[in-house]
Amino acid sequence: MAHAPQIKVPATYMRGGTSKGVFFSLTDLPESAQVAGEARDKLLLRVIGSPDPYGKHTDGMGGATSSTSKTVILAKSESADHDVDYLFGQVSIDKPFIDWSGNCGNLTAAVGAFAINNGLIAADRIPENGIAVVRIWQVNIQKTIIAHVPITNRDVQETGDFELDGVTFPAAEVQVDFMDPADGDGAMFPTGNVVDELEVPGVGSFPATMINAGIPTVFVNAEDIGYTGTELQGDINENKDALQRFETIRAYGAVRMGLIDNIEEAEARQHTPKIAFVSKPKAYAASSGKQIGEGDVDLLVRALSMGKLHHAMMGTAAVAIASASAVPGTLVNLAAGGGERDSVTFGHPSGTLRVGAGAQQVNGQWTATKASMSRSARVLMEGWVRVPGDCF
């Protein structure tokens, strides 16, 4: 029996924030994968090594976590107001499925660097030294993101002394601005309320803030579901019953937000919404052993991604946190002490992160104007990724 040989596809393996992913230029993909559909999904699944019933991604580029099972496709933007189009695919680990429903805020920090390195940005927009302002069109959610990429001698400056909790080594700081971050065309608070009573059969009824900003997110109070807010990954991810409860809450939240019609559809929409729990500041030891004091943070937040507690914080969820904190009365805002805020520092399993946001009421509805955070990014490897030629 003859077997198709492997093919080579130009690719770059990059870290952005606390995530890693395989980056492609659209025109470097095989022709059948340059458009959305089965061929593209099959190709990217094989690149990552999914589905993997062993949960290891041994035969692919994935890292068998939600933070490291990611793909990015970039192209020159056809819009005069943007430099690059950014499409993100969250690859399921154990299912033959790629979720295209949302953005990855962490990998956004690497988009500008990849675009510059691969000739997707006009030369006159790159200074000899200073900051290149890269205007990104986020295709998944149809939003503008601005990345401020440091440049030295016309090359992307990747090394530096900026430290990001959840990332082992320092690097150059990349500021990322999420413009008008409310997700999609709907309301920032799709139920019309900053807090709702969410009834979840078999789990209970408790307050929830459901917001579309950065990424659709359901926030609940840690204490209402039996937690303190200081939990680390092992406290949640090693408990199958806990994970199932969170998935049930997420599914009912998705229905309440109008993202799906019934809870059965949640399985095919794993990337969105996210589920997170918040609490007032408390002292705890981060996963690295770093001691976080009660006075170091305004609140604590833990969030789940693709069914598991995240080791730090998803960038898009950080945008949701920032946006919710800026609106008086949300659970996020109340956990941080309430009142008017334009920034918060929150504690996550790996440490702390400061995020900023602006929000205002327009015709009685809240809207976020901008959310900002600092991340870092660097190229880990570049060249070609190989896949069997008959896999897509």
C-alpha positions in Angstrom: 0.0 0.0 0.0 1.5 3.4 -1.1 1.5 6.2 1.4 1.6 9.9 0.6 4.9 11.6 1.5 5.1 14.4 4.0 4.8 18.0 2.7 6.5 21.1 4.1 4.5 24.2 5.0 6.3 27.4 6.1 5.5 28.2 9.7 6.7 30.0 12.8 6.4 28.7 16.3 5.9 31.7 18.6 5.1 32.6 22.2 2.7 35.4 22.8 2.0 36.3 26.4 1.4 33.1 28.3 0.4 31.1 25.2 2.2 29.4 22.3 1.0 28.8 18.8 1.9 27.9 15.2 1.8 30.9 12.9 1.2 30.9 9.2 1.0 33.4 6.4 -2.2 32.7 4.5 -0.5 32.5 1.1 2.0 29.9 2.4 -0.8 27.4 3.2 -1.7 24.8 0.6 -4.2 26.2 -1.8 -7.1 24.2 -0.5 -6.4 25.4 3.1 -6.3 29.1 2.2 -10.1 29.2 2.6 -12.2 28.2 5.6 -13.4 24.7 5.5 -12.6 21.0 6.0 -9.2 21.0 4.4 -7.9 23.9 6.5 -9.2 22.3 9.7 -7.8 18.9 8.9 -4.4 20.4 8.1 -4.2 22.5 11.3 -5.4 19.5 13.4 -2.6 17.4 12.0 -0.1 20.2 12.6 -1.0 20.4 16.3 -1.4 16.6 16.7 -5.1 16.4 17.4 -7.2 14.6 18.2 -5.0 12.8 20.7 -6.7 10.3 23.0 -3.5 10.2 25.0 -3.7 13.9 25.7 0.0 14.5 25.0 0.3 15.9 21.4 3.4 13.7 21.0 2.9 13.6 17.2 2.4 17.3 16.7 3.3 20.8 17.6 0.7 21.2 20.3 1.5 21.2 24.0 -1.7 19.4 25.1 -3.0 22.4 27.0 -5.5 25.1 25.9 -2.6 27.6 26.1 -0.4 25.7 23.7 -2.9 24.2 21.2 -3.3 27.2 19.1 -3.0 28.2 15.4 -2.8 31.6 13.8 -3.2 32.6 10.1 -2.2 36.1 9.0 -2.6 38.1 5.8 -2.0 41.6 4.5 -5.2 43.5 5.3 -7.4 44.6 2.4 -8.5 47.6 4.5 -6.6 50.8 4.3 -7.2 51.3 8.0 -5.5 48.1 9.0 -2.1 46.5 8.4 -2.8 42.8 8.9 -5.8 40.4 9.2 -5.5 38.0 12.2 -7.4 34.7 12.3 -7.2 32.5 15.3 -8.0 28.8 15.7 -8.3 27.1 19.1 -7.6 23.5 18.5 -9.3 20.9 20.7 -6.9 18.3 22.3 -9.1 15.2 22.2 -11.6 16.0 19.5 -11.3 16.6 15.7 -12.5 20.2 16.2 -11.2 23.7 15.8 -13.1 26.6 17.5 -13.0 29.8 15.4 -15.5 31.6 17.6 -13.1 33.9 19.5 -9.8 35.6 19.7 -6.6 34.8 21.6 -5.5 37.9 23.4 -2.1 36.5 24.5 -1.1 35.5 20.9 -2.2 38.9 19.8 1.1 40.2 21.3 3.0 38.1 18.7 0.9 39.1 15.7 2.7 42.4 15.1 6.2 40.7 15.3 5.2 38.0 12.8 3.7 40.5 10.4 6.8 42.6 10.4 9.2 39.7 10.1 7.2 38.2 7.2 6.8 41.4 5.1 3.1 41.9 5.8 3.6 45.5 7.0 4.5 48.3 4.7 8.1 49.4 5.2 7.2 53.0 5.8 5.3 52.0 8.9 8.4 50.5 10.6 10.7 53.1 12.2 14.4 52.6 12.3 14.3 52.7 16.1 11.3 53.1 18.3 7.8 51.6 18.3 6.0 50.2 15.3 2.2 50.7 15.6 0.6 47.7 14.0 -3.1 48.0 13.2 -4.6 44.5 13.5 -8.0 43.4 12.2 -9.2 40.5 14.4 -11.2 38.5 11.9 -12.9 36.1 14.4 -14.6 38.9 16.3 -14.4 41.7 13.7 -12.5 44.1 16.0 -9.5 46.4 15.8 -6.5 45.8 18.0 -3.4 48.0 18.1 0.0 46.4 19.0 3.0 48.6 19.9 6.0 46.6 18.8 9.5 47.7 19.8 12.0 48.1 16.9 15.8 48.3 17.0 17.6 48.9 13.7 14.4 48.1 11.8 14.2 44.6 13.4 11.7 43.5 16.0 13.2 43.9 19.5 12.3 40.6 21.3 14.7 40.7 24.3 14.3 43.0 27.2 13.6 43.2 31.0 9.8 43.1 31.0 8.6 40.3 33.3 5.2 38.7 32.9 3.9 36.3 35.6 3.4 32.9 33.9 6.4 33.4 31.6 9.7 32.1 32.9 12.1 34.6 31.2 11.9 38.4 30.7 11.5 39.9 27.2 10.6 43.1 25.5 7.3 44.7 26.4 4.5 44.9 23.8 1.5 47.1 24.7 -1.7 45.8 23.2 -4.8 48.0 22.9 -8.2 46.3 22.3 -10.4 49.0 20.7 -14.1 48.9 21.4 -13.6 45.4 22.8 -17.3 44.4 23.3 -17.5 41.2 21.4 -19.5 41.1 18.1 -22.4 43.4 17.3 -24.4 42.7 20.4 -24.6 44.4 23.7 -21.7 44.4 26.1 -24.1 42.9 28.7 -26.3 40.7 26.5 -29.0 40.2 29.3 -29.2 43.9 29.8 -28.0 43.6 33.4 -24.6 43.9 35.0 -25.6 41.1 37.4 -28.1 38.3 36.9 -29.3 35.4 39.0 -28.0 32.4 37.0 -29.9 29.2 37.7 -28.0 26.0 36.9 -29.9 22.7 37.4 -27.9 20.4 39.6 -25.5 23.1 40.7 -27.5 25.9 42.2 -28.6 29.5 41.7 -26.1 32.4 42.2 -25.3 35.9 40.9 -23.4 36.1 37.6 -22.0 38.9 35.5 -22.1 37.9 31.8 -20.2 40.1 29.5 -19.1 40.3 25.9 -15.8 42.1 26.0 -12.5 40.7 24.7 -14.3 37.3 24.8 -17.7 36.3 26.1 -17.2 35.5 29.8 -19.4 34.3 32.7 -18.1 35.6 36.1 -19.3 34.2 39.3 -18.3 34.7 42.9 -15.8 32.1 44.2 -17.6 31.8 47.5 -20.9 31.1 45.9 -19.6 27.9 44.3 -17.5 26.7 47.2 -14.0 28.2 46.4 -11.8 30.9 47.9 -10.3 32.4 44.8 -6.8 31.3 45.7 -7.0 28.0 43.9 -4.2 26.7 41.6 -4.5 24.3 38.7 -4.3 21.1 40.7 -7.1 22.2 42.9 -9.5 22.2 40.0 -8.1 20.2 37.1 -7.6 17.0 39.2 -11.2 17.0 40.2 -13.5 15.6 37.4 -16.6 16.5 39.3 -15.5 20.1 39.7 -14.6 20.4 36.0 -18.1 19.0 35.0 -19.8 21.6 37.3 -17.8 24.4 35.7 -18.8 23.1 32.2 -22.4 23.0 33.2 -22.3 26.5 34.6 -20.6 27.6 31.3 -23.2 25.9 29.2 -26.2 27.5 31.0 -24.4 30.9 30.9 -23.9 30.5 27.1 -27.6 29.9 26.7 -28.5 32.9 28.9 -26.1 35.1 26.8 -27.7 34.0 23.6 -24.6 32.4 22.3 -26.3 29.0 21.9 -29.9 27.9 21.8 -29.5 24.9 24.2 -26.9 23.5 26.5 -26.1 20.6 24.1 -24.6 23.0 21.7 -21.9 24.0 24.2 -19.8 21.0 23.3 -19.2 22.4 19.8 -18.4 25.8 21.2 -15.6 25.1 23.7 -13.6 28.3 23.3 -16.5 30.6 24.2 -17.8 31.7 26.5 -15.2 31.5 29.2 -16.1 30.8 32.9 -14.3 32.6 35.7 -14.7 33.1 39.4 -13.7 36.1 41.4 -13.0 37.1 45.0 -11.8 39.9 47.2 -8.0 40.1 47.7 -6.4 37.4 49.8 -2.7 36.3 50.3 -1.6 33.1 48.5 1.4 31.4 47.0 1.4 31.4 43.2 2.3 28.2 41.2 6.0 29.3 41.1 6.1 29.8 44.9 5.9 33.5 44.6 4.1 35.0 47.5 1.2 37.3 46.6 0.1 39.6 49.4 -3.4 40.8 50.0 -2.3 44.3 49.3 -0.6 43.4 46.0 -3.9 43.0 44.1 -7.4 44.6 43.8 -9.1 41.2 43.4 -8.5 37.5 42.6 -9.6 35.9 39.4 -9.4 32.3 38.2 -10.6 31.3 34.7 -11.1 28.1 32.8 -10.2 27.6 29.1 -11.2 24.6 27.1 -12.4 22.8 30.2 -9.4 23.3 32.4 -8.2 26.0 34.9 -5.8 28.2 33.1 -2.3 28.4 34.5 -2.3 32.2 34.3 -4.9 34.3 32.5 -6.1 34.3 28.9 -5.5 37.7 27.3 -9.0 38.0 26.1 -10.4 37.1 29.5 -8.1 39.8 30.9 -9.9 42.3 28.6 -13.2 41.0 30.0 -11.9 41.5 33.5 -10.7 45.0 32.7 -14.0 46.0 31.0 -16.2 44.5 33.8 -14.1 46.2 36.5 -14.8 49.6 34.9 -18.6 49.2 35.2 -19.9 49.8 38.8 -21.9 46.9 40.2 -20.5 44.0 38.2 -19.1 41.1 40.3 -15.6 41.9 39.1 -16.0 45.6 40.1 -17.5 44.7 43.5 -14.7 42.2 44.2 -12.2 45.0 43.5 -14.0 47.2 46.0 -16.6 48.8 43.8 -16.8 52.4 42.5 -15.4 53.9 39.3 -12.1 52.4 38.1 -9.9 52.7 35.0 -7.5 49.9 35.9 -7.2 46.9 38.2 -4.4 44.5 39.3 -5.7 41.0 39.7 -4.2 37.9 41.1 -4.1 34.7 39.0 -2.6 31.2 39.5 0.9 32.4 38.2 1.0 35.8 39.8 -0.5 39.2 39.0 -1.5 41.3 36.0 -2.5 44.9 35.7 -5.1 45.8 33.0 -6.8 49.0 32.1 -10.1 49.8 30.5 -12.5 52.6 29.9 -16.3 52.3 29.9 -19.2 54.6 29.4 -23.0 54.5 29.2 -24.5 55.3 25.8 -28.3 55.4 25.6 -28.6 53.6 28.9 -26.2 50.7 27.8 -22.7 50.2 29.0 -20.0 50.0 26.4 -16.2 49.6 26.7 -14.1 52.1 24.8 -10.7 50.5 25.1 -8.9 47.9 27.1 -5.1 47.8 27.4 -2.4 45.4 28.8 1.3 44.7 28.4 2.5 41.4 27.2 5.7 40.1 25.5 6.4 37.8 22.6 9.2 36.1 20.8 10.0 33.6 18.0 10.8 30.2 19.3 11.4 28.4 16.0 10.9 29.1 12.3 11.1 27.1 9.1 8.6 24.5 8.0 6.2 22.2 9.7 5.7 18.8 8.1 2.5 16.9 7.7 1.4 13.8 5.7 0.3 15.0 2.3 -3.0 13.2 2.4 -4.1 14.4 5.9 -6.3 17.2 4.5 
